[in-house]
């Protein structure tokens, strides 16, 4: 079973805490100042401390392997969602959709933020995007939305700990290959604005998360496909 480097650190911390608890218990027991209940309490505190600090979400490597092994099913599921899933409530109950979710392990798909037109950083795309927003033509561009692909918490894709709070991982799809600069996602160009706007941070690994970070980050696995990890404290 794969263990990320941060999980190895936590295992070592747990071993250290248990050792120290045992040492303290032994030390005090010689002077008869500690009871069996106290020993159990010390060990319990060690275990609870490990649980509070642990980070055991499904690894990037396992998610990448799952995607590559079932790429065709992922792509078919996304195409089906663009075609029917945004409009039909019964989409999720269609036999083929149920089968694709079983193959990929996907729990749910929903629209992500923004519209990603072809050549999203061009003046032409910015003009088209402005017209879409001004004339409220969103329904004509449903297939240009990014997609949030949620994985099941019960399968190790989400958890709550005292230290990290709520955290989860899933996949994220863009209908184009988005630009990345300085480890940040570059958002589509806006009309009459030459400045660039940036979205999520894009990291080399999401097996661990920057300490104190609140929000989401991405890891690119293929031109249109990313892993997304979020922490909400």
C-alpha positions in Angstrom: 0.0 0.0 0.0 1.4 3.4 -1.0 2.3 5.8 1.8 3.1 9.4 1.0 6.2 11.0 2.7 4.0 13.0 5.0 2.1 9.9 6.2 5.4 8.2 6.9 6.3 11.1 9.1 3.0 10.8 11.0 3.6 7.0 11.6 7.1 7.9 13.0 5.4 10.5 15.2 2.9 8.0 16.5 5.7 5.5 17.3 7.6 8.2 19.1 4.5 9.2 21.1 3.7 5.6 22.1 7.4 5.1 23.1 7.4 8.2 25.2 4.1 7.3 26.8 5.5 3.9 27.7 8.7 5.3 29.0 6.9 7.8 31.2 4.6 5.1 32.4 7.5 2.8 33.2 9.4 5.7 34.9 6.6 6.6 37.2 5.5 3.1 37.8 8.8 2.4 39.5 8.0 5.1 42.0 4.4 3.8 42.2 3.0 7.2 41.2 1.1 6.0 38.2 -1.8 3.6 37.8 -2.9 1.3 34.9 -5.6 3.8 34.0 -3.0 6.5 33.6 -1.0 4.3 31.3 -4.0 3.7 29.1 -4.8 7.4 29.1 -1.3 8.3 27.9 -1.5 5.7 25.1 -5.0 7.0 24.2 -3.7 10.6 24.0 -0.9 9.4 21.7 -3.4 7.6 19.3 -5.8 10.5 19.3 -3.0 12.9 18.6 -2.0 10.8 15.6 -5.6 10.7 14.3 -5.9 14.5 14.7 -2.7 15.0 12.6 -3.1 12.2 10.1 -3.5 12.8 6.4 -4.8 9.7 4.7 -6.6 10.8 1.6 -6.3 8.6 -1.6 -2.8 9.3 -3.1 -2.3 11.2 -6.4 -0.7 8.1 -7.8 -3.7 5.9 -7.1 -6.0 8.6 -8.7 -3.8 8.9 -11.7 -3.7 5.1 -12.1 -7.5 5.0 -11.8 -7.9 7.7 -14.5 -5.4 6.2 -17.0 -6.9 2.7 -16.5 -10.4 4.0 -17.2 -9.8 7.1 -19.4 -12.4 6.1 -22.0 -15.1 5.8 -19.3 -14.1 9.1 -17.8 -14.3 10.8 -21.2 -17.6 9.2 -22.1 -19.0 10.2 -18.7 -18.0 13.9 -19.3 -19.4 13.9 -22.8 -22.7 12.4 -21.5 -22.9 15.0 -18.8 -22.4 17.9 -21.3 -25.1 16.4 -23.5 -27.8 15.5 -21.0 -26.6 15.9 -17.4 -26.9 19.6 -17.0 -30.6 19.6 -18.0 -32.1 16.2 -17.2 -32.5 15.3 -13.5 -32.9 11.7 -14.6 -29.4 11.7 -16.1 -27.8 10.2 -13.0 -30.2 7.3 -13.0 -29.6 6.3 -16.7 -28.2 2.8 -16.8 -25.2 3.7 -18.9 -24.3 6.6 -16.5 -24.6 4.3 -13.5 -22.3 1.8 -15.2 -19.7 4.6 -16.1 -19.8 5.8 -12.5 -19.2 2.2 -11.3 -16.2 1.8 -13.6 -14.6 5.2 -12.7 -15.6 5.4 -9.1 -17.2 8.8 -9.7 -20.0 9.8 -7.3 -21.2 13.1 -8.9 -20.5 15.7 -11.5 -21.4 19.4 -11.4 -20.5 22.6 -13.2 -17.3 24.4 -12.2 -16.8 28.1 -12.3 -16.5 30.1 -15.6 -16.8 29.3 -19.3 -13.8 28.1 -21.3 -14.3 29.0 -24.9 -12.0 27.9 -27.7 -8.7 29.9 -27.5 -9.9 31.4 -24.2 -7.0 33.9 -24.1 -7.8 35.5 -27.4 -9.6 38.9 -28.0 -12.2 37.0 -30.1 -13.0 34.7 -27.2 -13.2 37.6 -24.8 -15.7 39.4 -27.1 -17.8 36.2 -27.4 -17.7 35.7 -23.7 -18.9 39.3 -23.1 -21.8 38.8 -25.5 -22.8 35.6 -23.8 -22.9 37.3 -20.4 -24.6 40.5 -21.7 -27.3 38.6 -23.5 -27.6 35.8 -21.0 -26.8 33.1 -23.5 -25.4 30.7 -20.9 -27.5 27.7 -22.0 -25.8 27.8 -25.5 -22.4 27.3 -23.9 -23.0 24.6 -21.3 -20.4 22.4 -23.0 -17.8 25.1 -22.3 -18.1 24.9 -18.5 -15.4 23.3 -16.4 -16.5 20.3 -14.4 -16.1 19.3 -10.8 -15.9 15.5 -10.6 -16.6 14.4 -7.1 -15.3 11.1 -5.7 -16.9 9.2 -2.7 -15.8 10.2 0.8 -16.3 6.6 2.0 -13.6 5.4 -0.5 -11.0 7.6 1.1 -11.5 10.8 -1.0 -12.6 12.9 1.9 -12.3 13.1 5.7 -12.4 15.4 8.7 -9.6 15.7 11.2 -9.1 18.1 14.1 -5.9 19.6 12.5 -6.9 19.8 8.9 -10.7 20.3 9.2 -12.7 19.1 6.1 -10.6 18.0 3.2 -11.3 16.1 0.0 -9.9 15.2 -3.4 -11.5 14.7 -6.8 -11.0 15.3 -10.5 -11.4 18.5 -12.4 -12.0 18.8 -16.1 -11.6 21.8 -18.5 -12.9 21.7 -22.1 -9.6 23.3 -23.2 -6.0 22.9 -22.1 -5.7 25.9 -19.7 -2.6 28.0 -19.4 -0.5 27.8 -16.2 2.0 30.5 -15.2 4.0 30.7 -12.0 2.2 27.7 -10.7 -1.2 29.4 -11.1 -4.1 28.7 -13.4 -4.6 31.5 -15.9 -8.3 32.4 -16.2 -10.0 33.2 -19.6 -9.4 36.7 -21.0 -12.0 39.3 -20.3 -13.1 42.0 -22.8 -10.9 45.1 -22.9 -8.6 43.8 -20.2 -5.0 43.0 -21.0 -4.1 42.0 -17.5 -4.1 38.3 -16.7 -6.3 36.9 -13.9 -5.3 33.8 -12.0 -7.2 31.0 -10.4 -6.2 28.0 -8.4 -2.6 27.2 -7.5 -1.2 24.3 -9.5 1.2 22.0 -7.5 3.4 19.1 -8.4 1.8 16.9 -5.8 -1.3 16.9 -3.7 -0.4 14.1 -1.5 0.1 16.7 1.2 -1.1 20.3 1.5 0.7 23.5 2.4 0.3 24.0 6.2 -2.3 26.6 7.0 -3.7 26.7 3.4 -7.4 27.1 3.1 -9.0 26.5 -0.3 -8.3 24.4 -3.3 -5.3 23.5 -5.4 -4.8 21.5 -8.7 -2.4 19.0 -10.1 -2.3 18.5 -13.9 -2.3 14.9 -15.1 -3.3 15.4 -18.7 -4.0 18.5 -21.0 -7.6 18.8 -19.9 -7.6 16.8 -16.7 -6.5 17.7 -13.2 -6.7 16.4 -9.6 -8.2 18.9 -7.2 -7.7 18.9 -3.5 -9.5 21.2 -1.1 -9.3 22.1 2.6 -11.9 24.0 4.5 -11.1 24.8 8.2 
